[in-house]
Amino acid sequence: IRIWLPLSKDAPLTASPDAADERWSSRRTLSGRILVVEDEPDLRAMAVQTLTSIGLEVVDTGTAEEALEIFGSGGHFDVLATDVILPQMSGFQLAAAVRRVQPDLPVVYMTGYTGNGEMPEDSEDPVIRKPYSADTLRLRVAELIQISRARSRLR
């Protein structure tokens, strides 16, 4: 019997010894505005509930086109959380378009796709692999909001 396993640049999916550090404190709250772009309604609803439960103002949509309209109407956001595979336009294309309007906008990608070539080689944006926990989403967004605020103070 031969088993062929694909090589991956991703971290192993097993829990790390520091997994307890990856928990959101139930008393911790956060302020900020986030745009969630997810074409799967159930996943979008879960992300919205997860982020509003910690105090964030969340605007959500199921398409990249609607997200661009929201940004075009003058809305400022602290973070963009987007699915990678969207109808008509990828999450990467969306992020590039939005960053023409708001260049320093932090982006977190959410994906369940595991195909080769999914992530651009030069991307430094974090990726959350589906299925993800609510705490993982909260923690990545909190990190990005901190980065966004630090960049704002430096200007």
Contacts in CASP RR format, 6 or more apart in sequence:
PFRMAT RR
TARGET T0000
AUTHOR 0000-0000-0000
METHOD contacts of the structure
MODEL  1
IRIWLPLSKDAPLTASPDAADERWSSRRTLSGRILVVEDEPDLRAMAVQT
LTSIGLEVVDTGTAEEALEIFGSGGHFDVLATDVILPQMSGFQLAAAVRR
VQPDLPVVYMTGYTGNGEMPEDSEDPVIRKPYSADTLRLRVAELIQISRA
RSRLR
10 129 0 8 1.000
13 129 0 8 1.000
16 22 0 8 1.000
22 135 0 8 1.000
22 136 0 8 1.000
22 139 0 8 1.000
23 135 0 8 1.000
24 54 0 8 1.000
24 134 0 8 1.000
24 135 0 8 1.000
24 138 0 8 1.000
24 139 0 8 1.000
28 54 0 8 1.000
29 54 0 8 1.000
29 55 0 8 1.000
30 54 0 8 1.000
30 55 0 8 1.000
30 56 0 8 1.000
30 138 0 8 1.000
30 141 0 8 1.000
30 142 0 8 1.000
30 145 0 8 1.000
31 55 0 8 1.000
31 56 0 8 1.000
32 55 0 8 1.000
32 56 0 8 1.000
32 57 0 8 1.000
32 78 0 8 1.000
32 145 0 8 1.000
33 56 0 8 1.000
33 57 0 8 1.000
33 58 0 8 1.000
33 59 0 8 1.000
33 76 0 8 1.000
33 77 0 8 1.000
33 78 0 8 1.000
34 51 0 8 1.000
34 56 0 8 1.000
34 57 0 8 1.000
34 58 0 8 1.000
34 59 0 8 1.000
34 77 0 8 1.000
34 78 0 8 1.000
34 79 0 8 1.000
34 80 0 8 1.000
34 81 0 8 1.000
34 141 0 8 1.000
35 58 0 8 1.000
35 59 0 8 1.000
35 60 0 8 1.000
35 61 0 8 1.000
35 67 0 8 1.000
35 70 0 8 1.000
35 71 0 8 1.000
35 77 0 8 1.000
35 79 0 8 1.000
35 80 0 8 1.000
35 81 0 8 1.000
35 82 0 8 1.000
36 44 0 8 1.000
36 47 0 8 1.000
36 48 0 8 1.000
36 51 0 8 1.000
36 58 0 8 1.000
36 59 0 8 1.000
36 60 0 8 1.000
36 61 0 8 1.000
36 81 0 8 1.000
36 82 0 8 1.000
37 60 0 8 1.000
37 61 0 8 1.000
37 62 0 8 1.000
37 63 0 8 1.000
37 64 0 8 1.000
37 66 0 8 1.000
37 67 0 8 1.000
37 80 0 8 1.000
37 81 0 8 1.000
37 82 0 8 1.000
37 83 0 8 1.000
37 86 0 8 1.000
37 91 0 8 1.000
37 94 0 8 1.000
38 44 0 8 1.000
38 47 0 8 1.000
38 60 0 8 1.000
38 62 0 8 1.000
38 81 0 8 1.000
38 82 0 8 1.000
38 83 0 8 1.000
38 110 0 8 1.000
39 62 0 8 1.000
39 63 0 8 1.000
39 83 0 8 1.000
39 85 0 8 1.000
39 86 0 8 1.000
39 87 0 8 1.000
40 83 0 8 1.000
41 62 0 8 1.000
43 83 0 8 1.000
43 110 0 8 1.000
43 130 0 8 1.000
44 60 0 8 1.000
44 62 0 8 1.000
46 134 0 8 1.000
47 58 0 8 1.000
47 60 0 8 1.000
47 81 0 8 1.000
47 110 0 8 1.000
47 137 0 8 1.000
48 58 0 8 1.000
48 60 0 8 1.000
50 134 0 8 1.000
50 137 0 8 1.000
50 138 0 8 1.000
51 58 0 8 1.000
51 81 0 8 1.000
51 137 0 8 1.000
51 138 0 8 1.000
51 141 0 8 1.000
52 58 0 8 1.000
54 138 0 8 1.000
56 141 0 8 1.000
59 70 0 8 1.000
59 77 0 8 1.000
61 67 0 8 1.000
61 70 0 8 1.000
62 86 0 8 1.000
63 86 0 8 1.000
63 87 0 8 1.000
63 88 0 8 1.000
64 82 0 8 1.000
64 86 0 8 1.000
64 87 0 8 1.000
64 88 0 8 1.000
64 89 0 8 1.000
64 90 0 8 1.000
64 91 0 8 1.000
64 93 0 8 1.000
64 94 0 8 1.000
64 97 0 8 1.000
65 88 0 8 1.000
65 89 0 8 1.000
67 80 0 8 1.000
67 82 0 8 1.000
67 94 0 8 1.000
67 98 0 8 1.000
68 94 0 8 1.000
68 97 0 8 1.000
68 98 0 8 1.000
71 77 0 8 1.000
71 98 0 8 1.000
71 101 0 8 1.000
71 102 0 8 1.000
72 101 0 8 1.000
76 102 0 8 1.000
77 102 0 8 1.000
77 105 0 8 1.000
78 106 0 8 1.000
78 144 0 8 1.000
78 145 0 8 1.000
78 148 0 8 1.000
78 149 0 8 1.000
79 105 0 8 1.000
79 106 0 8 1.000
79 107 0 8 1.000
79 108 0 8 1.000
79 141 0 8 1.000
79 144 0 8 1.000
79 145 0 8 1.000
79 148 0 8 1.000
80 94 0 8 1.000
80 95 0 8 1.000
80 98 0 8 1.000
80 105 0 8 1.000
80 106 0 8 1.000
80 107 0 8 1.000
80 108 0 8 1.000
81 107 0 8 1.000
81 108 0 8 1.000
81 110 0 8 1.000
81 137 0 8 1.000
81 141 0 8 1.000
82 91 0 8 1.000
82 94 0 8 1.000
82 95 0 8 1.000
82 107 0 8 1.000
82 108 0 8 1.000
82 109 0 8 1.000
82 110 0 8 1.000
83 91 0 8 1.000
83 109 0 8 1.000
83 110 0 8 1.000
83 111 0 8 1.000
84 90 0 8 1.000
84 91 0 8 1.000
84 92 0 8 1.000
84 109 0 8 1.000
84 110 0 8 1.000
84 111 0 8 1.000
84 112 0 8 1.000
84 113 0 8 1.000
84 118 0 8 1.000
84 119 0 8 1.000
84 127 0 8 1.000
85 91 0 8 1.000
85 111 0 8 1.000
85 113 0 8 1.000
86 94 0 8 1.000
89 97 0 8 1.000
91 109 0 8 1.000
92 109 0 8 1.000
92 120 0 8 1.000
92 123 0 8 1.000
95 105 0 8 1.000
95 107 0 8 1.000
95 109 0 8 1.000
95 125 0 8 1.000
98 105 0 8 1.000
98 107 0 8 1.000
99 105 0 8 1.000
99 107 0 8 1.000
104 148 0 8 1.000
104 151 0 8 1.000
105 148 0 8 1.000
106 125 0 8 1.000
106 144 0 8 1.000
106 145 0 8 1.000
106 147 0 8 1.000
106 148 0 8 1.000
107 125 0 8 1.000
107 144 0 8 1.000
108 125 0 8 1.000
108 126 0 8 1.000
108 127 0 8 1.000
108 128 0 8 1.000
108 140 0 8 1.000
108 141 0 8 1.000
108 144 0 8 1.000
109 119 0 8 1.000
109 125 0 8 1.000
109 126 0 8 1.000
109 127 0 8 1.000
109 128 0 8 1.000
110 127 0 8 1.000
110 128 0 8 1.000
110 130 0 8 1.000
110 132 0 8 1.000
110 137 0 8 1.000
111 118 0 8 1.000
111 127 0 8 1.000
111 128 0 8 1.000
111 129 0 8 1.000
111 130 0 8 1.000
112 129 0 8 1.000
112 130 0 8 1.000
112 131 0 8 1.000
119 127 0 8 1.000
126 140 0 8 1.000
126 143 0 8 1.000
126 144 0 8 1.000
128 136 0 8 1.000
128 137 0 8 1.000
128 140 0 8 1.000
END
